Amino acid sequence: MKHSSKLYLSVALASGVLLTSCNKLGELSADNFTVTPSPLEAVAEKVPVTINGRFPEKYMKKKAVVTVTPVLRYEGGETAGQPATFQGEKIQGNDQEISYKVGGNYTMKNTFDYVDAMATSELYLTFDAKVGKKVVEVPAVKVANGVVATSTLIKKTAQDANTVVGKDAYQYAIAQSQQAQIKYLINQANVRTSELKSVSVQDLVKVLREIKNDQKSFQIDNIEVSAYASPEGSLKFNTALAEKRQNSSAKFLQGELKNMELDADINTKYTAEDWDGFQELLMASNLQDKEVILRVLSMYEDPEEREVQIRNLSAGFEELATEILPELRRARLTVNYNLIGRSDDEIQAQYKSNAKELSVEELLYAATLTEDANEKKDIYATTTNVYPADYRAYNNLATLALAEGSIENAKNYLKQAASKKDCAEVNANLALVALAEGNVKDAETYVSRATSAPNYNELVGNLNVAKGNFAVAAQNLAGTKTNSAALAEILTKNYTAAEKTLASVKKANAMTDYLKAVLAARTSKNNEAVKHLANAISKDASLKAHAAKNLDFVTLFNDSAFLNLVK
């Protein structure tokens, strides 16, 4: 079918009609005027039409007034468009004047609000005419057949768009660390008993015991020892001192591990002069000369020169010696380990035995362990019962409902989710529900609140299809292998791209097959169109009624195979 074909409408006098009276106008027929587009086409839930015509010579009586009204008639009703009035040369009025002798051209632009019944419809021009004070009859003229409603399929393809799931934060292994500090006296490297009784060291030893006693829940990675010397004295001496502190701290840890019979790697390192630590402590201190000392650090790179310059500040150095430097004579011990959660099998087993024992993160994670939609639905429903304040399970139930075509259920779940948290995921899914309902205004509002959603561009693309911005929509959806992307390409007549997109739809469904049928029909591949349509109807019987009146299939309306499918 060629959508660019023109239907000609003549406003010539019908053959055989004799104008024996100057009070008659005569009958009109469809010959020389065009209706664009023909057939009509739904765009953004509207049906725009332009009618161009010419009143022939000696038709419009000089005292005639003719009002032309486009009327779209369909089963169960009709919709009238905006009328236009034309007048003869002796009428005093503000309407377009038409010459009796030479006739005249006119253009009418109209837009009808689309309803589904218009797919099978007829566009008529009706006439209210007077010559002088006398009403004359001009029969209505049929000028076009039907409305191509392919763009309205966005209400179905939006249901297949990529929804946004509220993700779990479950981690099988959660990284943990426990630190302790051993301080040393000036120029010494032996570990004092008093230091081993400190709170930080005792807490570190306690963690090691817990790891040893419960190796199912804890998994040790390694232990790090970082030893330091304060930046006073010679670099050579401090290097040896820092190394000794490293070794004494590591020896202490090795003894603890041996007593516990716990295996762990100990990684050691030392820093001869801890200038970084020195500067950090200095900046956090209340020392009177700290700004001067900081300038010294910035001016001199050589550590020995730094020390000389700082010692020259005699009052300042004494404060350093009592408040800062003792804190730098230390070794830092760090135990790196993982807190181990339930395995996938354990989570699934616990769900079956008593789901209430699982955390909300474990329950949401459990839903990712199955591809069965019914199992997912059961898990999310359970999650809403156990953790009713968390929005994610409601949101995720909505995504399943949307995929099933249960728009009302999806909407109800999302209302509950939104009452828990107003976030991008929920608004993104609400936008798709609004599009599926044909509610473009609400969809725009929700899209504006979903700018951080991972499918934001896709949302905008679907919205632009619904708004009739087909070219922009195709750009928004470029690279998105979805039914909506293919629909946008079909509507922009980029049939090669649409074919590739439909072949790549990840979760192909009835609508994928239906769009393949539309594409085949538009490219004159009628046998393929019937084959794809059969596949679509076998998956979704509701498409049978849509196909029966879809003007994309007009060339198949007399095809026996097509008729058998849609009867």
C-alpha positions as CSV (number, residue, x, y, z in Angstrom):
1,M,0.0,0.0,0.0
2,K,1.3,3.5,-0.9
3,H,0.3,5.9,1.8
4,S,1.2,8.9,-0.5
5,S,-1.5,8.0,-3.0
6,K,-4.0,10.8,-3.5
7,L,-7.7,10.6,-3.7
8,Y,-9.2,13.0,-6.1
9,L,-12.4,14.9,-5.4
10,S,-14.2,16.9,-8.0
11,V,-16.5,19.6,-7.2
12,A,-17.7,19.5,-10.8
13,L,-21.4,19.2,-11.6
14,A,-22.5,15.5,-11.8
15,S,-23.0,14.4,-15.3
16,G,-26.6,14.3,-16.3
17,V,-27.6,17.1,-13.9
18,L,-29.3,20.0,-15.7
19,L,-29.2,23.4,-14.0
20,T,-32.6,24.5,-15.3
21,S,-33.1,26.9,-12.3
22,C,-30.9,29.6,-11.1
23,N,-32.0,28.5,-7.6
24,K,-30.2,25.2,-7.8
25,L,-26.5,24.4,-7.2
26,G,-26.3,20.8,-8.3
27,E,-24.7,17.7,-7.1
28,L,-20.9,17.3,-6.4
29,S,-18.7,14.3,-7.0
30,A,-15.2,13.1,-6.2
31,D,-12.9,13.8,-9.1
32,N,-10.5,16.8,-9.0
33,F,-9.8,17.6,-5.4
34,T,-7.3,15.9,-3.1
35,V,-7.4,14.7,0.4
36,T,-4.0,14.5,2.2
37,P,-3.1,12.0,3.5
38,S,-5.2,9.4,1.9
39,P,-6.0,7.2,3.7
40,L,-6.1,9.3,6.8
41,E,-3.5,8.6,9.5
42,A,-3.6,8.9,13.3
43,V,-0.9,11.0,14.7
44,A,-0.6,11.6,18.5
45,E,-4.2,10.4,19.0
46,K,-5.4,13.0,16.3
47,V,-6.4,12.5,12.7
48,P,-5.2,15.5,10.7
49,V,-6.5,16.1,7.2
50,T,-6.1,18.7,4.5
51,I,-8.7,19.0,1.7
52,N,-7.9,21.0,-1.4
53,G,-10.6,21.6,-3.9
54,R,-11.9,23.8,-6.7
55,F,-15.4,25.1,-7.2
56,P,-15.9,24.8,-11.0
57,E,-16.9,27.6,-13.2
58,K,-20.6,28.7,-13.1
59,Y,-21.2,26.6,-10.0
60,M,-21.3,29.2,-7.2
61,K,-24.5,31.3,-7.8
62,K,-23.9,35.0,-7.0
63,K,-26.4,34.9,-4.1
64,A,-25.3,31.4,-2.8
65,V,-23.8,30.6,0.6
66,V,-22.3,27.1,1.0
67,T,-21.0,25.7,4.3
68,V,-18.8,22.6,3.9
69,T,-18.3,20.4,6.9
70,P,-15.9,17.3,6.9
71,V,-17.5,14.4,8.8
72,L,-15.7,11.2,9.7
73,R,-18.3,8.4,9.9
74,Y,-17.7,5.1,11.7
75,E,-19.5,2.3,13.3
76,G,-21.5,3.7,16.3
77,G,-21.0,7.3,15.5
78,E,-19.5,10.2,13.6
79,T,-17.3,13.2,14.3
80,A,-17.7,16.5,12.6
81,G,-14.8,18.7,11.8
82,Q,-14.4,22.4,11.5
83,P,-16.7,23.8,8.8
84,A,-15.8,26.4,6.2
85,T,-18.2,28.8,4.5
86,F,-18.0,30.1,1.0
87,Q,-20.1,32.9,-0.6
88,G,-21.2,34.1,-4.0
89,E,-20.2,37.5,-5.4
90,K,-23.4,39.3,-4.4
91,I,-23.3,38.2,-0.8
92,Q,-22.1,40.8,1.7
93,G,-20.1,38.8,4.2
94,N,-16.6,37.9,5.5
95,D,-16.4,34.4,4.0
96,Q,-14.3,33.4,1.1
97,E,-15.8,34.6,-2.1
98,I,-16.1,32.3,-5.1
99,S,-16.4,33.7,-8.6
100,Y,-19.4,32.4,-10.5
101,K,-17.7,32.8,-13.9
102,V,-14.3,31.2,-13.2
103,G,-14.9,29.3,-10.0
104,G,-12.3,29.1,-7.2
105,N,-10.0,27.0,-5.1
106,Y,-10.3,26.3,-1.4
107,T,-8.3,24.5,1.3
108,M,-9.6,23.1,4.5
109,K,-7.5,21.8,7.3
110,N,-9.1,19.7,10.0
111,T,-8.1,17.5,13.0
112,F,-10.3,14.9,14.5
113,D,-9.8,13.3,17.9
114,Y,-9.0,9.7,17.2
115,V,-11.1,6.8,18.5
116,D,-10.4,3.2,17.7
117,A,-13.6,2.8,15.6
118,M,-12.2,5.3,13.1
119,A,-9.9,2.6,11.7
120,T,-12.9,1.6,9.7
121,S,-14.4,4.8,8.7
122,E,-15.3,7.1,5.8
123,L,-14.7,10.8,5.4
124,Y,-17.6,12.8,3.9
125,L,-18.1,16.4,3.0
126,T,-21.5,17.6,3.9
127,F,-23.1,20.8,2.6
128,D,-25.5,23.4,4.0
129,A,-26.4,25.6,1.1
130,K,-28.7,28.5,0.4
131,V,-29.4,30.5,-2.7
132,G,-30.9,33.7,-1.6
133,K,-33.3,32.8,1.2
134,K,-34.0,29.3,-0.2
135,V,-32.3,26.3,1.2
136,V,-31.1,23.9,-1.5
137,E,-29.9,20.4,-1.1
138,V,-26.4,19.3,-2.0
139,P,-25.8,15.6,-1.3
140,A,-22.8,14.6,0.9
141,V,-19.7,13.4,-0.9
142,K,-17.5,10.6,0.3
143,V,-13.8,11.6,-0.2
144,A,-11.7,9.1,1.8
145,N,-11.8,5.7,3.3
146,G,-10.5,4.8,6.8
147,V,-7.6,5.8,9.1
148,V,-4.2,4.2,9.3
149,A,-3.7,3.8,13.1
150,T,-0.2,2.3,13.2
151,S,1.1,5.0,15.5
152,T,-1.5,4.1,18.2
153,L,0.4,0.8,18.6
154,I,2.6,2.7,21.0
155,K,0.1,1.9,23.7
156,K,1.0,-1.8,23.2
157,T,4.7,-1.4,22.5
158,A,5.2,0.8,25.6
159,Q,4.2,-2.3,27.6
160,D,7.2,-4.1,26.1
161,A,9.7,-1.3,26.8
162,N,12.6,-1.8,29.2
163,T,11.2,-1.2,32.7
164,V,13.3,-0.2,35.7
165,V,13.6,-2.8,38.5
166,G,14.3,-1.7,42.1
167,K,17.7,-3.5,42.6
168,D,18.8,-5.4,45.7
169,A,21.9,-4.4,47.5
170,Y,22.7,-8.0,48.5
171,Q,26.4,-8.9,48.7
172,Y,27.7,-12.4,49.3
173,A,30.9,-11.1,50.7
174,I,31.0,-7.7,52.4
175,A,34.5,-6.3,52.9
176,Q,35.4,-5.5,56.5
177,S,38.5,-4.3,58.3
178,Q,39.7,-3.9,61.9
179,Q,42.6,-1.7,62.8
180,A,44.8,-1.4,65.9
181,Q,47.8,0.7,66.7
182,I,50.9,-0.1,68.7
183,K,52.9,2.9,69.9
184,Y,56.6,2.9,70.6
185,L,58.9,4.9,72.8
186,I,61.4,7.2,71.2
187,N,64.2,5.3,69.4
188,Q,62.7,2.0,70.6
189,A,61.2,-1.0,68.7
190,N,60.1,-3.4,71.4
191,V,56.3,-4.0,71.8
192,R,55.4,-3.0,75.3
193,T,52.9,-5.1,77.4
194,S,50.9,-2.0,78.1
195,E,50.3,-1.5,74.4
196,L,49.0,-5.0,73.9
197,K,46.4,-4.3,76.6
198,S,45.1,-1.3,74.7
199,V,41.5,-1.3,73.5
200,S,42.4,-1.2,69.8
201,V,44.7,-4.2,70.0
202,Q,42.3,-6.2,72.2
203,D,39.5,-5.5,69.6
204,L,41.7,-6.7,66.8
205,V,42.5,-9.9,68.6
206,K,38.8,-10.4,69.3
207,V,38.0,-10.2,65.6
208,L,40.7,-12.7,64.8
209,R,39.1,-15.1,67.3
210,E,35.7,-14.6,65.8
211,I,37.1,-15.4,62.4
212,K,38.7,-18.5,63.7
213,N,35.5,-19.7,65.5
214,D,33.1,-19.0,62.6
215,Q,34.9,-19.5,59.4
216,K,31.6,-20.0,57.6
217,S,30.5,-16.4,58.4
218,F,33.9,-14.8,58.2
219,Q,36.7,-15.1,55.6
220,I,40.1,-13.5,56.2
221,D,41.9,-11.9,53.3
222,N,45.1,-10.7,54.9
223,I,46.7,-8.7,57.6
224,E,48.7,-5.6,56.9
225,V,51.4,-4.1,59.1
226,S,52.6,-0.6,58.5
227,A,55.4,0.7,60.7
228,Y,56.7,4.2,61.1
229,A,59.4,6.4,62.6
230,S,58.8,10.0,63.5
231,P,60.8,12.5,61.4
232,E,63.5,13.5,63.8
233,G,67.0,12.1,63.8
234,S,69.0,10.8,60.8
235,L,67.3,9.1,57.9
236,K,69.6,6.1,58.2
237,F,68.8,5.6,61.9
238,N,65.0,6.1,61.3
239,T,65.0,3.6,58.4
240,A,66.5,0.9,60.6
241,L,64.2,1.8,63.5
242,A,61.0,1.7,61.3
243,E,62.0,-1.7,60.0
244,K,62.5,-3.1,63.5
245,R,59.1,-1.8,64.5
246,Q,57.6,-3.5,61.5
247,N,59.3,-6.8,62.5
248,S,58.3,-6.6,66.2
249,S,54.6,-5.9,65.3
250,A,54.5,-8.7,62.8
251,K,56.1,-11.1,65.3
252,F,53.3,-10.3,67.8
253,L,50.7,-11.1,65.2
254,Q,52.4,-14.3,64.1
255,G,52.3,-15.4,67.7
256,E,48.6,-14.7,68.0
257,L,47.8,-16.5,64.8
258,K,49.8,-19.5,65.9
259,N,48.0,-19.7,69.2
260,M,44.7,-19.5,67.5
261,E,45.7,-22.0,64.7
262,L,44.5,-19.4,62.2
263,D,46.2,-19.1,58.8
264,A,46.6,-15.6,57.3
265,D,49.1,-13.8,55.1
266,I,50.9,-10.9,56.8
267,N,51.9,-8.1,54.5
268,T,54.5,-5.8,56.0
269,K,55.9,-2.4,55.1
270,Y,57.7,0.5,56.9
271,T,58.1,4.2,56.4
272,A,61.4,5.7,57.6
273,E,60.1,9.2,58.3
274,D,56.3,9.8,58.4
275,W,56.1,13.3,57.0
276,D,52.6,12.7,55.7
277,G,51.4,11.7,59.1
278,F,53.3,14.6,60.6
279,Q,51.6,17.1,58.4
280,E,48.2,15.6,58.9
281,L,48.5,15.7,62.7
282,L,50.0,19.2,62.6
283,M,47.1,20.6,60.5
284,A,44.6,19.1,63.0
285,S,46.4,20.5,66.0
286,N,46.2,23.8,67.9
287,L,50.0,24.5,67.9
288,Q,50.8,28.2,67.9
289,D,53.4,28.0,65.2
290,K,51.7,25.4,63.0
291,E,51.3,27.7,60.0
292,V,55.0,28.6,60.1
293,I,56.0,24.9,60.3
294,L,53.6,24.1,57.4
295,R,55.4,26.7,55.3
296,V,58.7,25.1,56.1
297,L,57.4,21.7,54.9
298,S,56.3,23.3,51.6
299,M,59.6,25.1,51.1
300,Y,62.0,22.2,51.7
301,E,61.8,18.7,50.2
302,D,65.0,17.3,51.8
303,P,63.9,15.6,55.1
304,E,67.1,16.5,57.0
305,E,66.8,20.2,55.9
306,R,63.2,20.2,57.0
307,E,64.2,18.9,60.5
308,V,67.0,21.5,60.8
309,Q,64.6,24.4,59.9
310,I,61.9,23.1,62.3
311,R,64.4,22.7,65.1
312,N,65.3,26.4,64.6
313,L,61.8,27.2,65.8
314,S,62.8,26.2,69.3
315,A,59.4,27.0,71.0
316,G,57.5,25.3,68.2
317,F,59.7,22.2,68.2
318,E,59.2,21.6,71.9
319,E,55.4,21.5,71.4
320,L,56.0,19.1,68.4
321,A,58.1,16.9,70.6
322,T,55.4,16.5,73.2
323,E,52.2,16.6,71.1
324,I,52.9,15.4,67.6
325,L,56.0,13.3,67.3
326,P,55.0,10.6,69.9
327,E,51.9,9.8,67.8
328,L,54.1,9.0,64.8
329,R,56.2,6.3,66.6
330,R,53.8,3.5,65.8
331,A,52.8,0.5,63.9
332,R,49.3,0.2,62.3
333,L,47.8,-3.3,62.2
334,T,44.9,-4.0,59.8
335,V,42.9,-7.2,59.5
336,N,41.1,-7.3,56.2
337,Y,38.3,-9.9,56.0
338,N,34.9,-10.5,54.5
339,L,31.5,-11.0,56.1
340,I,30.1,-14.0,54.3
341,G,26.4,-14.1,53.6
342,R,24.1,-17.0,52.4
343,S,24.9,-18.7,49.2
344,D,22.4,-18.8,46.4
345,D,21.3,-22.3,47.4
346,E,21.0,-21.3,51.0
347,I,18.9,-18.3,50.2
348,Q,16.5,-20.4,48.1
349,A,16.3,-23.1,50.7
350,Q,15.7,-20.5,53.5
351,Y,12.9,-18.9,51.3
352,K,11.2,-22.3,51.1
353,S,11.5,-23.1,54.8
354,N,10.8,-19.6,56.3
355,A,11.1,-16.5,54.1
356,K,10.8,-14.2,57.2
357,E,14.3,-15.2,58.2
358,L,15.7,-13.5,55.1
359,S,16.6,-9.8,54.9
360,V,14.9,-7.6,52.4
361,E,18.1,-7.6,50.3
362,E,18.2,-11.4,50.3
363,L,14.6,-11.6,49.3
364,L,15.0,-9.2,46.4
365,Y,18.1,-11.0,45.4
366,A,16.3,-14.3,45.5
367,A,14.0,-13.0,42.7
368,T,17.0,-12.6,40.5
369,L,17.9,-16.3,40.8
370,T,14.9,-17.4,38.7
371,E,13.7,-16.6,35.2
372,D,10.2,-17.8,36.0
373,A,7.8,-14.8,36.1
374,N,5.4,-16.6,38.5
375,E,8.3,-17.4,40.9
376,K,9.4,-13.8,40.8
377,K,5.9,-12.6,41.5
378,D,5.6,-14.9,44.5
379,I,8.9,-13.7,45.9
380,Y,8.1,-10.0,45.5
381,A,4.6,-10.5,47.0
382,T,6.2,-12.2,50.0
383,T,8.6,-9.3,50.3
384,T,5.8,-6.8,50.4
385,N,4.3,-8.8,53.3
386,V,7.5,-9.2,55.3
387,Y,8.9,-5.7,54.5
388,P,5.9,-3.5,53.6
389,A,7.8,-0.3,53.9
390,D,10.2,-1.0,51.1
391,Y,9.1,0.3,47.7
392,R,11.2,-2.0,45.5
393,A,9.0,-5.1,45.7
394,Y,5.9,-3.1,44.8
395,N,7.8,-1.5,41.9
396,N,9.0,-4.9,40.7
397,L,5.6,-6.4,40.8
398,A,4.5,-3.6,38.6
399,T,7.1,-4.4,36.0
400,L,5.8,-8.0,35.9
401,A,2.2,-6.8,35.6
402,L,3.2,-4.4,32.8
403,A,4.9,-7.2,30.8
404,E,1.7,-9.3,31.2
405,G,-0.4,-6.4,29.9
406,S,-2.1,-6.0,33.2
407,I,-2.1,-2.2,33.1
408,E,-4.4,-1.6,36.0
409,N,-2.5,-4.0,38.3
410,A,0.8,-2.3,37.3
411,K,-0.7,1.1,38.1
412,N,-1.9,0.0,41.5
413,Y,1.4,-1.5,42.5
414,L,3.2,1.6,41.4
415,K,0.9,3.8,43.4
416,Q,1.9,1.8,46.5
417,A,5.6,2.0,45.5
418,A,5.3,5.8,45.1
419,S,3.7,6.1,48.5
420,K,6.9,4.5,50.0
421,K,9.4,6.5,47.9
422,D,9.2,9.0,45.1
423,C,12.1,7.9,42.9
424,A,13.3,7.7,39.3
425,E,12.5,3.9,39.0
426,V,8.9,4.3,40.0
427,N,8.3,7.4,37.9
428,A,9.9,5.7,34.8
429,N,7.5,2.8,35.1
430,L,4.5,5.1,35.8
431,A,5.4,6.9,32.5
432,L,5.2,3.6,30.6
433,V,1.8,2.8,32.3
434,A,0.5,6.2,31.3
435,L,1.6,5.7,27.7
436,A,-0.1,2.2,27.7
437,E,-3.3,4.0,28.8
438,G,-2.8,6.7,26.1
439,N,-2.4,9.4,28.8
440,V,0.4,11.5,27.2
441,K,0.0,14.4,29.6
442,D,0.7,12.2,32.7
443,A,3.5,10.4,30.8
444,E,5.2,13.7,30.3
445,T,5.0,14.5,34.0
446,Y,6.4,11.2,35.0
447,V,9.2,11.3,32.4
448,S,10.3,14.7,33.8
449,R,10.7,13.0,37.2
450,A,12.7,10.1,35.8
451,T,15.7,11.9,34.4
452,S,18.2,9.7,36.3
453,A,16.5,6.5,35.3
454,P,18.7,4.2,33.2
455,N,16.1,4.0,30.5
456,Y,15.5,7.7,30.3
457,N,16.2,8.1,26.6
458,E,14.0,5.2,25.8
459,L,11.2,6.8,27.8
460,V,11.6,10.0,25.9
461,G,11.5,8.0,22.6
462,N,8.3,6.3,23.5
463,L,6.8,9.6,24.6
464,N,7.7,11.2,21.3
465,V,6.1,8.4,19.3
466,A,2.9,9.0,21.3
467,K,3.2,12.8,20.7
468,G,3.6,12.2,16.9
469,N,7.3,13.3,16.8
470,F,8.3,10.2,14.9
471,A,11.7,11.3,13.5
472,V,12.8,12.6,17.0
473,A,11.6,9.4,18.5
474,A,13.6,7.3,16.1
475,Q,16.7,9.2,17.2
476,N,15.9,8.8,20.9
477,L,15.4,5.1,20.4
478,A,18.4,4.5,18.1
479,G,20.2,1.4,19.2
480,T,17.4,0.3,21.4
481,K,16.2,-3.1,20.2
482,T,12.6,-2.8,21.2
483,N,9.2,-2.9,19.6
484,S,8.8,0.8,20.1
485,A,12.1,1.5,18.3
486,A,10.9,-0.6,15.4
487,L,7.5,1.2,15.4
488,A,9.3,4.6,15.2
489,E,11.3,3.4,12.3
490,I,8.2,2.1,10.5
491,L,6.4,5.4,11.0
492,T,9.4,7.3,9.5
493,K,9.5,4.8,6.7
494,N,13.0,3.6,7.5
495,Y,12.0,0.0,6.7
496,T,15.5,-1.4,6.4
497,A,16.3,-0.2,10.0
498,A,13.0,-1.5,11.2
499,E,13.7,-5.0,9.8
500,K,17.0,-5.1,11.6
501,T,15.6,-3.9,14.9
502,L,12.7,-6.4,14.8
503,A,15.2,-9.2,14.2
504,S,17.1,-8.1,17.3
505,V,14.3,-7.7,19.8
506,K,15.5,-9.5,22.9
507,K,12.2,-10.6,24.2
508,A,10.2,-11.0,21.0
509,N,6.5,-11.4,21.5
510,A,3.2,-11.1,19.6
511,M,3.7,-7.4,19.0
512,T,7.1,-8.1,17.4
513,D,5.4,-10.5,15.0
514,Y,2.6,-8.0,14.3
515,L,5.1,-5.3,13.5
516,K,6.9,-7.7,11.2
517,A,3.6,-8.3,9.4
518,V,3.0,-4.5,9.1
519,L,6.5,-4.0,7.7
520,A,6.1,-6.9,5.2
521,A,2.8,-5.5,4.0
522,R,4.2,-2.0,3.6
523,T,7.0,-3.4,1.5
524,S,4.7,-5.5,-0.7
525,K,5.7,-8.9,0.8
526,N,2.2,-10.2,1.3
527,N,3.1,-13.8,1.9
528,E,5.5,-12.8,4.7
529,A,2.9,-10.5,6.1
530,V,0.4,-13.4,6.4
531,K,3.0,-15.6,8.0
532,H,4.1,-13.1,10.6
533,L,0.5,-12.2,11.3
534,A,-0.4,-15.8,11.9
535,N,2.4,-16.0,14.5
536,A,1.2,-12.8,16.2
537,I,-2.4,-14.0,16.4
538,S,-1.3,-17.4,17.8
539,K,0.4,-15.5,20.7
540,D,-2.3,-12.8,21.2
541,A,-5.7,-13.5,19.8
542,S,-6.8,-9.9,20.4
543,L,-4.6,-8.8,17.5
544,K,-7.0,-10.6,15.1
545,A,-9.6,-7.8,15.4
546,H,-7.0,-5.1,15.0
547,A,-5.6,-6.7,11.9
548,A,-9.0,-7.1,10.3
549,K,-9.5,-3.4,10.0
550,N,-5.8,-2.3,9.8
551,L,-5.4,-0.4,6.5
552,D,-1.7,-1.4,6.5
553,F,-3.1,-4.7,5.3
554,V,-5.5,-3.3,2.7
555,T,-3.8,-5.2,-0.1
556,L,-4.7,-8.4,1.8
557,F,-8.4,-7.7,2.4
558,N,-9.3,-10.0,-0.5
559,D,-6.6,-12.6,0.3
560,S,-8.1,-15.9,1.4
561,A,-5.3,-16.8,3.8
562,F,-5.6,-13.3,5.5
563,L,-9.4,-13.6,5.7
564,N,-9.1,-17.0,7.4
565,L,-6.8,-15.6,10.0
566,V,-9.0,-12.6,10.9
567,K,-12.4,-14.1,10.6
